[in-house]
Amino acid sequence: MTQTAPRILAAAAPASLVLEVPAAAPDVALRHYAARLSVETDPSDVRHDLEAGVPGLVVADMRGAADYAEEHVAGAISLPYRTLTEESTAHLSRDELYVCYCWDPGCNAGAKGAARLAELGFRVKEMIGGLEYWKRNGYPTEGGG
């Protein structure tokens, strides 16, 4: 009778949740992230541009007027997204870039406002993180709150 050597089982590699869906090809990833960055910005970049005096930026609070009055990004204007119409925006320059925001990542008033402004022919970006992340970074706010 022939004896066989004991088999040593190799440990199975753990299943990857990251690679469950394969990563995109570099050109696909580039198009995706470039598209995101064309419509989004963050508090750090907005603050940098405001401090540097970059012309053509308007920071716009898309929340209701009462929320704006309580506290908003220093220098921001109030443009409650529910009030955005051709008539209510007639005084705004279409040569500016409107950086829209709301309260926090769980609030979509910034996205809704950006969509409405874009529909009306304005150039827009949404400031991701909103006022909450602006404040977390210690950037200045204004208002009576």
Stockholm file with secondary structure:
# STOCKHOLM 1.0

chainA/1-145         MTQTAPRILAAAAPASLVLEVPAAAPDVALRHYAARLSVETDPSDVRHDLEAGVPGLVVADMRGAADYAEEHVAGAISLPYRTLTEESTAHLSRDELYVCYCWDPGCNAGAKGAARLAELGFRVKEMIGGLEYWKRNGYPTEGGG
#=GR chainA/1-145 SS CCCCCCCCCCCCCCCCSSSSSCCCCHHHHHHHHHHHHHHEECHHHHHHHHHHTCTTEEEEECSCHHHHHHCEETTCEECCGGGCCTTTTTTSCTTSEEEEECSSTTCCHHHHHHHHHHHTTCEEEEETTHHHHHHHTTCCEESCC
#=GC SS_cons         CCCCCCCCCCCCCCCCSSSSSCCCCHHHHHHHHHHHHHHEECHHHHHHHHHHTCTTEEEEECSCHHHHHHCEETTCEECCGGGCCTTTTTTSCTTSEEEEECSSTTCCHHHHHHHHHHHTTCEEEEETTHHHHHHHTTCCEESCC
//
